[in-house]
Amino acid sequence: MKRWKQCAHFSIVALLSLFLVCANATSREQKTVPPPSEVQAPKPPEHPIAEEQLRTFFKVMHFNSVNRPLIHEKLELQRKQLPEWYPQSVWNEIEDSIENMDWPAVVLPVNQKYISEDDAKFLIRFMVTPQGQKLVQTLLTKDVQAQYAGAPLEKAYEQAIAELARNENAEVERILSGMSPKELREIDSQSAHWEQMQPALRHMREEVEQVLIAKQKELAKAIAAKHRSELLEAKRRYEASHPSAQSPSTPQ
C-alpha cells in the first residue's frame, strides 16, 4: 500500500499538469504569463506518447467532466469584462471555439517532448485502477471546491460532472477489465522513475500552459478579425448614443 501511495503521488503530478492547467490557462488568457523556467529539458523519448494514448488519457482523467464546465464558467467571467457594445454573437463564437478546441491535439507536441509511450501506458493503466480513480476524484474535487468556494455554481457543476462522467467511466472499465494481476503489480514498481521525472514534468506544465494560452488567443483574434466590420459598427453606434462613453479599443 505504501508503494501504491508513493507511485500515485508522483503520477498525479503529471496528470494535473495536463488537465487542471487547461481551465486555469483559460482564466489567464488575456494576461502576461512568464516564460517557462530555465530547467534542463531531458532528451525527448525515442518513442513519444502517441495521439491515441493522449486522447485515452484525457478520457480516463475525466477531462470533459472536470475541465469543460470550469472553462465555460471562466469564459463567462471574461465575457463580463467586455465593453457594453461588444456583440454577443461574436463572443459566443469565440467561447464556442475555445470550449470545443481539440485539447489533446494542442498539447500533444509538448507532451511528446517529455512523455514516452511506456510512460503513457503506465499512466493510463494506473489511473483506471480503483486507487488511481479515487486519487483523481479526491484531488480534482478539492481543486474544484477551491475555485468555487461559496459560489452557487457548484451544484450545477456537480450535476454536469455526474452526466458527463457516465461516458468516461465506460472507457475506464474497458481498460481495467483487460488488465491482469501481474500487470497491476507492475504498476506498483515505477515510483522511482516518476520521482526522477518531477523537474521535467514541472517544466512540461509551464510549456503546456504557454501553448494553451497562445492557441486561445489565436482563436479569439481570428474570429475578431473575421467580424472586424461588425465590431467597428457596434462600437460606432454605441459611442454615438453614449457621447461621454470612453469605451476600449476594438479587440484584435
C-alpha positions in Angstrom: 0.0 0.0 0.0 2.8 2.4 0.8 4.3 1.9 -2.7 0.9 2.5 -4.2 0.6 5.8 -2.5 4.1 6.9 -3.4 3.6 5.9 -7.0 0.2 7.6 -7.1 1.7 10.8 -5.7 4.3 11.1 -8.5 1.9 10.0 -11.2 -0.8 12.6 -10.4 1.6 15.5 -10.8 2.0 14.7 -14.5 -1.8 14.3 -14.8 -2.7 17.5 -13.2 -0.1 19.2 -15.3 -2.1 18.2 -18.4 -5.7 18.7 -17.2 -6.1 21.3 -14.5 -3.9 23.7 -16.4 -6.4 23.7 -19.2 -9.1 25.6 -17.2 -6.5 27.7 -15.4 -4.9 28.8 -18.6 -8.4 30.0 -19.8 -8.7 32.3 -16.9 -5.3 33.9 -17.7 -5.9 34.2 -21.4 -5.6 38.0 -21.5 -2.7 38.2 -19.0 1.0 38.1 -19.4 2.4 34.7 -18.5 6.1 34.4 -17.7 8.2 32.1 -20.0 9.0 28.6 -18.8 11.6 28.5 -16.1 15.2 27.6 -17.1 15.2 23.9 -16.4 17.5 21.5 -18.2 15.0 19.7 -20.5 15.5 16.0 -20.8 16.3 14.3 -24.1 13.0 13.6 -25.9 11.9 10.0 -25.6 12.8 7.7 -28.6 9.1 6.6 -28.7 7.0 9.6 -27.5 3.4 9.3 -26.4 1.0 8.7 -29.3 -2.0 10.9 -30.0 -4.4 8.0 -29.4 -2.8 7.4 -26.0 -3.2 11.1 -25.1 -6.8 11.0 -26.1 -7.4 7.9 -24.0 -5.6 9.7 -21.2 -8.0 12.6 -21.3 -10.9 10.2 -21.1 -9.7 8.3 -18.0 -8.8 11.6 -16.3 -12.4 12.8 -16.9 -11.3 15.9 -18.8 -14.8 16.7 -20.1 -16.5 16.3 -16.7 -13.8 18.3 -14.8 -12.4 21.0 -17.1 -15.2 21.8 -19.6 -17.6 23.3 -17.0 -14.7 25.2 -15.4 -13.6 26.5 -18.8 -17.2 27.6 -19.6 -17.6 29.5 -16.3 -14.2 31.2 -16.6 -15.1 32.3 -20.1 -18.3 33.7 -18.7 -16.3 35.8 -16.3 -14.3 37.2 -19.2 -17.5 38.0 -21.0 -18.4 40.3 -18.2 -15.3 42.3 -18.8 -16.1 43.1 -22.4 -17.3 46.6 -23.3 -21.1 47.1 -23.5 -21.1 47.5 -27.2 -19.4 44.1 -27.9 -21.8 41.9 -30.0 -23.0 38.9 -28.0 -22.9 36.8 -31.2 -19.2 37.4 -31.7 -18.3 36.5 -28.2 -20.5 33.4 -28.4 -18.4 32.3 -31.4 -15.2 32.9 -29.5 -16.4 31.0 -26.5 -17.6 28.1 -28.5 -14.3 27.8 -30.4 -12.3 27.7 -27.2 -14.7 25.2 -25.4 -14.6 22.9 -28.4 -10.9 23.2 -29.0 -9.1 19.9 -29.7 -7.2 20.0 -26.5 -5.3 16.7 -26.9 -4.1 17.9 -30.4 -2.9 21.2 -29.0 -0.9 19.9 -26.1 0.4 16.7 -27.9 3.7 18.3 -29.3 4.7 19.4 -25.8 3.9 16.1 -24.2 5.9 14.2 -26.8 9.0 16.1 -25.6 8.7 14.6 -22.2 6.4 11.5 -22.1 7.1 8.2 -23.7 4.8 5.6 -25.0 5.7 3.4 -22.0 5.1 6.4 -19.6 1.7 6.9 -21.2 0.8 3.2 -20.9 1.7 3.2 -17.3 -0.3 6.4 -16.5 -3.4 5.1 -18.3 -3.2 1.8 -16.6 -2.6 3.3 -13.2 -5.4 5.9 -13.5 -8.1 3.3 -14.3 -7.3 1.3 -11.1 -9.5 1.9 -8.1 -6.6 3.6 -6.4 -6.0 5.9 -9.4 -9.6 6.8 -9.8 -10.0 7.6 -6.2 -6.9 9.8 -6.2 -8.1 11.7 -9.2 -11.6 12.2 -7.7 -10.1 13.4 -4.4 -7.6 15.9 -5.8 -9.8 17.2 -8.6 -12.8 17.7 -6.2 -10.5 19.7 -3.9 -9.4 21.8 -6.8 -13.0 22.5 -7.9 -14.1 23.3 -4.4 -11.3 25.8 -4.1 -12.3 27.5 -7.3 -16.0 27.6 -6.5 -15.8 28.3 -2.8 -19.0 29.9 -1.8 -20.3 30.1 -5.3 -23.8 29.0 -6.3 -22.4 27.4 -9.4 -21.0 24.4 -7.5 -24.2 22.4 -7.5 -24.7 22.9 -11.2 -21.1 21.9 -11.8 -21.5 18.7 -9.8 -24.6 17.8 -11.9 -22.6 18.3 -15.1 -19.9 16.0 -13.8 -22.4 13.3 -13.0 -23.8 13.5 -16.5 -20.5 13.6 -18.4 -18.7 11.0 -16.3 -21.1 8.3 -17.5 -19.4 8.1 -20.9 -15.9 8.5 -19.5 -16.4 5.7 -16.9 -17.1 3.3 -19.7 -13.5 3.8 -21.0 -12.1 3.3 -17.5 -14.0 0.0 -17.2 -12.9 -1.2 -20.6 -9.2 -0.7 -19.9 -9.3 -2.0 -16.3 -11.1 -5.2 -17.3 -8.3 -6.1 -19.7 -5.5 -5.9 -17.1 -4.1 -9.0 -15.3 -3.0 -9.2 -11.7 0.6 -9.3 -13.0 0.1 -6.0 -14.9 -1.4 -4.4 -11.8 1.7 -5.4 -9.8 4.0 -4.0 -12.4 2.3 -0.6 -12.0 3.4 -0.7 -8.4 7.1 -0.8 -9.4 7.6 2.6 -11.1 7.6 5.1 -8.3 11.3 5.8 -8.5 11.0 6.7 -12.2 8.3 9.2 -11.6 10.1 10.8 -8.7 13.1 11.4 -11.1 10.7 12.9 -13.7 9.4 15.6 -11.4 11.6 18.5 -12.6 10.8 17.7 -16.2 7.1 17.4 -15.5 7.0 20.9 -13.8 8.7 22.3 -16.9 6.2 20.5 -19.1 3.3 22.0 -17.2 4.6 25.5 -17.9 5.0 24.7 -21.6 1.5 23.3 -21.8 0.1 26.5 -20.3 2.0 28.6 -22.8 0.7 26.6 -25.7 -2.9 26.6 -24.5 -2.9 30.4 -23.9 -1.4 31.0 -27.3 -4.0 28.8 -29.0 -6.9 30.6 -27.3 -5.5 34.0 -28.3 -5.1 32.7 -31.8 -8.7 31.6 -32.0 -10.1 34.8 -30.4 -8.1 37.0 -32.7 -9.1 35.1 -35.8 -12.8 35.4 -35.0 -12.5 39.1 -34.1 -10.7 39.7 -37.4 -13.5 37.9 -39.3 -16.0 40.2 -37.6 -14.0 43.4 -37.7 -16.5 45.4 -39.6 -19.3 44.3 -37.3 -17.3 45.2 -34.2 -16.4 48.6 -35.6 -20.0 49.3 -36.4 -21.2 48.2 -33.0 -18.6 50.4 -31.3 -19.6 53.4 -33.5 -23.3 53.0 -32.8 -22.7 52.7 -29.1 -20.5 55.8 -28.9 -23.0 57.7 -31.0 -25.7 57.0 -28.4 -23.3 57.5 -25.5 -21.3 60.6 -26.2 -19.5 60.5 -22.9 -18.5 56.9 -23.1 -14.9 56.1 -23.0 -15.1 52.6 -24.5 -11.9 50.5 -25.0 -10.5 50.0 -28.5 -11.9 47.3 -30.7 -10.4 43.9 -29.6 -8.0 42.4 -32.1 
